[in-house]
Amino acid sequence: MIKRDIFSPSDDRFRLHVAAFLDSEIAPHYSVWESTGRIPRDAWLKAGAAGLLCRTAPALHGGHDAPFTEAVVIAEELAKRRFAGFLTFLQSDIVAPYFLKLATDSQKQAYIPDLCSGAKLGAIAMTEQQSGSEIQYMKTAFTRRADGFSISGEKKHISNGFSADVILVAARRANLPSGGDPQLSLLIVDGGTPGLSREPIPKSGMRALDTSKIVLDNCIVGDDKLLGAEGRGLFYLLTFLGLERLMLAIYAQASATAILQELVTFCTERKTSTGCLLDYQTNYCRLADLYAECSVNQSFIDACIIAQARGKHDPKASSLAKLRATETLKSIAVLAVQLRGAQGISDGMGARVTQDVVDSCVQSIWGGASETLRDAIGRSLVNSI
């Protein structure tokens, strides 16, 4: 629908492989997983065996040394199929990079191969009830012990939180005043660690995505569970948040393009007394506006993808990409219900397109809500002139 030129013939062949895997191994079961709110471990293991996890990780650690464009292909194919619960890029491109960039050799050996194979699921526990993107105000705290750390606090809305075998917990040093330097650190908490408890969170959007509350009650981890340098957690989170937002923008953009293409097809086939829905100027002008937004968003996101592939990632550009892609997605999803009329709220078609609306709202919240992104982007303009 939108012409692009960032993918190589090898990427195109890989896309066919990804599509075949998703259609044969995921699609037949996905509706059941939506009802249970969780993806079974077997699906992750199959994805790992098919080479869909940690695609860009070094082969030395169980990855494939693949270009970043192959990670993009996977995210886009998931989005086209509305497989919002099976977010392999959460494992591959959001959690794994922390280990790849910050872990010691022994930590890499202990975790990365299993993240690549699907034998271990990863999660990052940053969000709290009172502090989503306001990382500096998080309350989860750690105290130093002779043999490691004691962590106490509560995290909410953690993706893969209930099933994760390894959780990266962001925590502040205890007994520091709120609002100052929180001296955050990243600590690795394994799934069976005493003091760790989890509770699934029922939700209406992204229903198959395992989303959970995590409670850490005097959770003890050893010195070997510190990831990176102590006190540098805020810097790490802000650094890696850029890649996370780019992946979410890629996913949202592919979702928007798929929904828009389906809507245009519907309008062409929906007959009226004068022809079809596209014969009405008010309809095709609204679609034209959204197609224009989608096309411009795609060009900007593709530029971000190229920069990321070259190691020149711009966190502000990723925030812009996520803001634009998710807001356009919501507009398209709402119009998809409106132009379908009664069919947009009835039977199978209605269930799908109304679910698209709810899921689109999730995408404008996770990884930094649109309001937070606007605030951050706006503040950055002060010193940019």
C-alpha positions as CSV (number, residue, x, y, z in Angstrom):
1,M,0.0,0.0,0.0
2,I,2.9,2.3,0.8
3,K,6.1,2.0,-1.4
4,R,9.2,1.3,0.6
5,D,12.8,0.6,-0.3
6,I,14.6,-0.3,2.9
7,F,14.4,-4.1,2.7
8,S,16.8,-6.3,0.8
9,P,15.9,-9.4,-1.1
10,S,17.2,-11.4,1.9
11,D,14.7,-9.5,4.1
12,D,11.9,-10.3,1.7
13,R,12.7,-14.0,1.8
14,F,12.9,-13.8,5.6
15,R,9.4,-12.1,5.7
16,L,8.0,-15.1,3.8
17,H,9.5,-17.4,6.5
18,V,8.1,-15.4,9.3
19,A,4.7,-15.2,7.7
20,A,4.6,-19.0,7.2
21,F,5.6,-19.7,10.8
22,L,2.9,-17.3,12.2
23,D,0.2,-18.6,9.9
24,S,0.9,-22.3,10.7
25,E,2.0,-22.2,14.4
26,I,0.3,-19.2,15.9
27,A,-2.8,-18.3,14.0
28,P,-4.7,-21.5,14.7
29,H,-4.4,-21.1,18.4
30,Y,-4.4,-17.4,19.0
31,S,-8.1,-16.9,19.8
32,V,-7.7,-19.4,22.6
33,W,-4.7,-17.6,24.0
34,E,-6.7,-14.4,24.0
35,S,-9.2,-16.0,26.3
36,T,-6.6,-17.2,28.7
37,G,-4.5,-14.0,28.6
38,R,-1.2,-15.8,28.1
39,I,0.9,-17.4,25.4
40,P,2.1,-20.9,26.2
41,R,5.7,-21.6,26.6
42,D,5.7,-24.1,23.7
43,A,4.9,-21.2,21.3
44,W,8.0,-19.3,22.5
45,L,10.2,-22.4,22.1
46,K,8.9,-22.9,18.5
47,A,9.6,-19.3,17.7
48,G,13.1,-19.7,19.0
49,A,13.7,-22.8,17.0
50,A,12.3,-21.0,13.9
51,G,14.8,-18.1,14.5
52,L,12.3,-15.5,15.4
53,L,13.8,-14.6,18.8
54,C,16.8,-12.2,19.4
55,R,17.4,-12.2,15.7
56,T,20.1,-9.5,15.8
57,A,22.0,-11.0,18.8
58,P,25.5,-12.4,18.1
59,A,25.7,-16.1,17.0
60,L,28.3,-16.5,19.8
61,H,25.4,-16.1,22.3
62,G,22.8,-18.1,20.3
63,G,21.5,-15.3,18.0
64,H,21.7,-15.0,14.3
65,D,23.9,-11.9,13.7
66,A,21.0,-10.6,11.5
67,P,20.6,-7.0,10.4
68,F,18.1,-4.8,12.3
69,T,15.7,-4.9,9.3
70,E,15.0,-8.6,10.1
71,A,13.8,-7.5,13.6
72,V,11.6,-5.0,11.9
73,V,10.1,-7.7,9.6
74,I,9.1,-9.8,12.6
75,A,7.4,-6.9,14.3
76,E,5.5,-5.9,11.2
77,E,4.3,-9.4,10.5
78,L,3.0,-9.7,14.0
79,A,1.2,-6.4,13.7
80,K,-0.5,-7.4,10.4
81,R,-2.1,-10.4,12.1
82,R,-3.1,-8.6,15.4
83,F,-0.9,-11.0,17.4
84,A,-0.5,-8.4,20.2
85,G,0.0,-11.0,22.9
86,F,2.9,-12.7,21.1
87,L,5.3,-9.7,21.2
88,T,8.6,-11.4,20.4
89,F,10.2,-8.0,20.0
90,L,9.7,-7.5,23.7
91,Q,12.0,-10.4,24.3
92,S,14.3,-9.8,21.4
93,D,14.6,-6.0,21.1
94,I,13.6,-4.6,24.4
95,V,14.9,-7.0,27.1
96,A,17.8,-8.8,25.4
97,P,19.7,-5.6,24.5
98,Y,20.2,-4.8,28.2
99,F,22.0,-8.1,28.6
100,L,23.9,-7.7,25.4
101,K,25.2,-4.3,26.3
102,L,25.5,-4.3,30.1
103,A,26.0,-7.9,31.2
104,T,29.2,-9.5,32.4
105,D,30.5,-12.5,30.4
106,S,29.0,-14.9,33.0
107,Q,25.6,-13.1,32.9
108,K,25.6,-13.3,29.2
109,Q,26.3,-17.0,29.2
110,A,23.6,-17.6,31.9
111,Y,20.8,-15.7,30.1
112,I,21.2,-14.7,26.5
113,P,21.3,-18.2,24.9
114,D,18.0,-19.1,26.7
115,L,16.4,-15.8,25.7
116,C,17.4,-16.6,22.1
117,S,15.9,-20.1,22.2
118,G,12.7,-19.2,24.2
119,A,13.8,-21.4,27.1
120,K,13.6,-18.3,29.2
121,L,11.2,-15.4,28.9
122,G,12.3,-12.0,29.9
123,A,10.5,-8.9,31.3
124,I,11.5,-5.5,32.4
125,A,9.9,-4.1,35.6
126,M,10.0,-0.4,35.5
127,T,6.3,0.9,35.7
128,E,4.7,1.5,39.0
129,Q,1.3,2.7,40.0
130,Q,2.4,6.2,40.7
131,S,5.2,6.5,38.2
132,G,5.0,5.3,34.6
133,S,7.4,7.3,32.6
134,E,8.4,9.4,35.6
135,I,11.2,7.0,36.4
136,Q,12.9,9.3,38.9
137,Y,9.9,9.0,41.2
138,M,9.7,5.2,41.4
139,K,9.4,3.8,45.0
140,T,10.8,0.3,44.6
141,A,14.0,0.3,46.6
142,F,17.0,-1.8,47.3
143,T,19.3,-2.0,50.3
144,R,22.8,-3.3,50.2
145,R,23.7,-6.5,52.1
146,A,27.0,-8.2,52.6
147,D,26.2,-10.7,49.9
148,G,24.0,-8.7,47.6
149,F,20.8,-6.7,47.6
150,S,17.4,-6.8,49.2
151,I,14.6,-5.4,47.0
152,S,11.1,-4.3,48.1
153,G,8.4,-2.6,46.1
154,E,5.6,-3.1,43.7
155,K,5.5,-3.0,39.9
156,K,2.4,-2.8,37.7
157,H,1.4,-3.5,34.1
158,I,4.5,-5.5,33.4
159,S,4.4,-7.3,30.0
160,N,5.3,-11.0,30.2
161,G,5.4,-10.4,34.0
162,F,3.6,-13.5,35.1
163,S,5.5,-15.9,32.8
164,A,8.9,-14.4,32.9
165,D,11.8,-16.5,34.1
166,V,14.1,-13.4,34.4
167,I,12.9,-10.0,35.3
168,L,15.0,-6.8,35.1
169,V,13.9,-4.8,38.1
170,A,14.6,-1.0,38.3
171,A,15.0,0.1,41.9
172,R,16.2,3.1,43.7
173,R,18.7,3.1,46.6
174,A,16.6,3.1,49.9
175,N,16.3,6.1,52.2
176,L,16.9,8.8,49.6
177,P,14.7,11.8,49.4
178,S,12.0,11.7,46.7
179,G,12.5,13.8,43.6
180,G,16.3,14.0,43.7
181,D,18.8,11.7,42.1
182,P,17.1,8.3,42.7
183,Q,20.4,6.4,42.2
184,L,18.6,3.7,40.3
185,S,20.1,0.3,39.6
186,L,19.0,-2.6,37.4
187,L,18.8,-5.9,39.3
188,I,18.2,-9.4,37.8
189,V,15.5,-11.3,39.6
190,D,15.0,-14.9,38.6
191,G,11.5,-16.3,38.5
192,G,11.8,-18.5,41.6
193,T,13.5,-16.0,43.8
194,P,11.9,-16.0,47.4
195,G,10.0,-12.8,48.1
196,L,8.8,-12.5,44.5
197,S,5.1,-12.8,43.8
198,R,3.0,-12.1,40.7
199,E,-0.6,-11.5,39.9
200,P,-2.1,-11.3,36.4
201,I,-4.0,-8.2,35.5
202,P,-7.2,-8.7,33.4
203,K,-7.7,-6.2,30.7
204,S,-9.8,-5.4,27.6
205,G,-6.9,-4.4,25.3
206,M,-4.1,-6.7,24.0
207,R,-5.9,-9.5,25.7
208,A,-3.4,-12.3,24.9
209,L,-0.5,-10.3,26.3
210,D,0.6,-11.5,29.8
211,T,0.3,-8.3,31.9
212,S,0.9,-8.6,35.6
213,K,1.5,-7.0,38.9
214,I,4.8,-7.9,40.5
215,V,5.5,-7.6,44.2
216,L,9.0,-7.8,45.7
217,D,9.0,-8.3,49.5
218,N,12.5,-8.4,50.8
219,C,13.6,-10.2,47.7
220,I,17.2,-11.2,48.1
221,V,19.6,-11.4,45.1
222,G,23.3,-11.8,45.0
223,D,26.0,-9.4,43.9
224,D,26.1,-11.2,40.6
225,K,22.6,-10.0,39.8
226,L,23.6,-6.4,39.4
227,L,23.3,-5.5,35.7
228,G,25.8,-2.8,34.7
229,A,27.1,-0.3,37.2
230,E,25.3,0.4,40.5
231,G,23.5,3.8,40.4
232,R,23.5,4.1,36.6
233,G,20.1,2.6,36.1
234,L,18.4,5.9,35.1
235,F,20.9,6.5,32.4
236,Y,20.5,2.9,31.1
237,L,16.7,3.1,31.1
238,L,16.6,6.4,29.2
239,T,19.2,5.0,26.7
240,F,17.3,1.8,25.9
241,L,13.9,3.5,26.0
242,G,14.7,4.9,22.6
243,L,14.9,1.5,21.0
244,E,11.8,0.3,22.8
245,R,9.8,3.3,21.4
246,L,11.1,2.7,17.9
247,M,9.9,-0.9,18.1
248,L,6.5,0.2,19.3
249,A,6.3,2.7,16.5
250,I,7.2,0.1,14.0
251,Y,4.5,-2.2,15.4
252,A,1.9,0.6,15.5
253,Q,2.7,1.7,11.9
254,A,2.3,-1.8,10.6
255,S,-1.0,-2.1,12.4
256,A,-2.2,1.2,11.0
257,T,-1.3,0.2,7.4
258,A,-3.0,-3.1,7.7
259,I,-6.2,-1.7,9.2
260,L,-6.3,1.1,6.6
261,Q,-5.8,-1.3,3.7
262,E,-8.6,-3.5,5.0
263,L,-10.9,-0.5,5.4
264,V,-10.2,0.7,1.8
265,T,-11.0,-2.8,0.5
266,F,-14.3,-2.8,2.6
267,C,-15.3,0.6,1.2
268,T,-14.7,-0.6,-2.3
269,E,-16.8,-3.7,-1.9
270,R,-19.6,-2.1,0.2
271,K,-22.3,-1.3,-2.3
272,T,-24.7,1.6,-2.0
273,S,-27.5,3.1,-4.1
274,T,-24.9,5.2,-6.0
275,G,-22.0,2.7,-6.2
276,C,-19.8,2.1,-3.2
277,L,-18.7,3.9,-0.1
278,L,-15.7,5.3,-1.9
279,D,-18.0,7.2,-4.3
280,Y,-18.8,9.6,-1.5
281,Q,-16.4,12.6,-1.3
282,T,-16.6,12.8,2.5
283,N,-15.4,9.2,2.8
284,Y,-12.5,9.3,0.3
285,C,-11.3,12.6,1.6
286,R,-11.1,11.3,5.1
287,L,-9.3,8.2,3.9
288,A,-7.0,10.3,1.8
289,D,-6.0,12.4,4.9
290,L,-5.2,9.2,6.9
291,Y,-3.3,7.6,4.0
292,A,-1.2,10.8,3.8
293,E,-0.5,10.7,7.5
294,C,0.3,7.0,7.3
295,S,2.7,7.5,4.3
296,V,4.6,10.4,6.0
297,N,4.8,8.4,9.2
298,Q,6.2,5.4,7.3
299,S,8.9,7.5,5.7
300,F,10.0,9.0,9.0
301,I,10.0,5.6,10.7
302,D,12.0,4.0,7.9
303,A,14.5,6.8,8.3
304,C,14.7,5.9,12.0
305,I,15.1,2.2,11.1
306,I,18.0,3.0,8.8
307,A,19.7,5.2,11.5
308,Q,19.2,2.4,14.1
309,A,20.8,-0.2,11.6
310,R,23.8,2.1,11.3
311,G,24.2,2.6,15.0
312,K,23.0,6.2,14.9
313,H,19.8,5.9,16.9
314,D,18.1,9.2,18.0
315,P,15.9,8.7,21.1
316,K,13.9,11.9,20.3
317,A,13.2,10.7,16.8
318,S,11.9,7.5,18.3
319,S,9.6,9.4,20.6
320,L,8.3,11.4,17.6
321,A,7.8,8.2,15.6
322,K,5.8,6.5,18.4
323,L,3.7,9.6,19.0
324,R,2.8,10.0,15.4
325,A,2.3,6.3,14.6
326,T,0.1,5.5,17.6
327,E,-2.1,8.6,17.2
328,T,-2.6,7.9,13.5
329,L,-3.4,4.3,14.3
330,K,-6.2,5.4,16.7
331,S,-7.7,7.6,14.1
332,I,-7.7,4.9,11.5
333,A,-9.2,2.3,13.9
334,V,-12.0,4.6,14.9
335,L,-12.8,5.4,11.3
336,A,-12.8,1.7,10.5
337,V,-15.7,1.2,12.9
338,Q,-17.6,4.3,11.7
339,L,-17.5,3.6,8.0
340,R,-18.7,0.0,8.5
341,G,-21.9,1.3,10.1
342,A,-23.8,-1.4,12.0
343,Q,-21.3,-4.0,10.7
344,G,-18.6,-2.2,12.7
345,I,-20.2,-3.2,16.0
346,S,-21.9,-6.5,15.0
347,D,-20.9,-10.1,14.7
348,G,-17.3,-11.2,13.8
349,M,-16.4,-8.1,11.8
350,G,-17.6,-5.8,14.6
351,A,-15.7,-7.7,17.3
352,R,-12.5,-7.4,15.3
353,V,-12.7,-3.7,14.4
354,T,-13.8,-2.6,17.9
355,Q,-11.0,-4.7,19.4
356,D,-8.6,-2.7,17.1
357,V,-9.9,0.5,18.7
358,V,-9.2,-0.7,22.2
359,D,-5.8,-2.2,21.2
360,S,-4.9,1.1,19.5
361,C,-5.5,2.9,22.8
362,V,-3.1,0.6,24.5
363,Q,-0.4,1.4,22.0
364,S,-0.7,5.2,22.6
365,I,-0.1,4.4,26.4
366,W,2.6,1.8,26.7
367,G,6.2,2.7,26.4
368,G,5.4,6.4,27.2
369,A,1.9,7.8,26.8
370,S,1.3,10.3,24.0
371,E,0.9,13.1,26.6
372,T,4.3,12.2,28.1
373,L,5.9,12.1,24.7
374,R,4.5,15.5,23.8
375,D,5.8,16.9,27.0
376,A,9.3,15.5,26.5
377,I,9.4,16.6,22.9
378,G,8.1,20.1,23.7
379,R,10.6,20.6,26.5
380,S,13.4,19.5,24.2
381,L,12.6,22.4,21.8
382,V,13.6,25.0,24.4
383,N,17.3,24.6,23.7
384,S,17.0,23.5,20.1
385,I,16.8,26.9,18.5
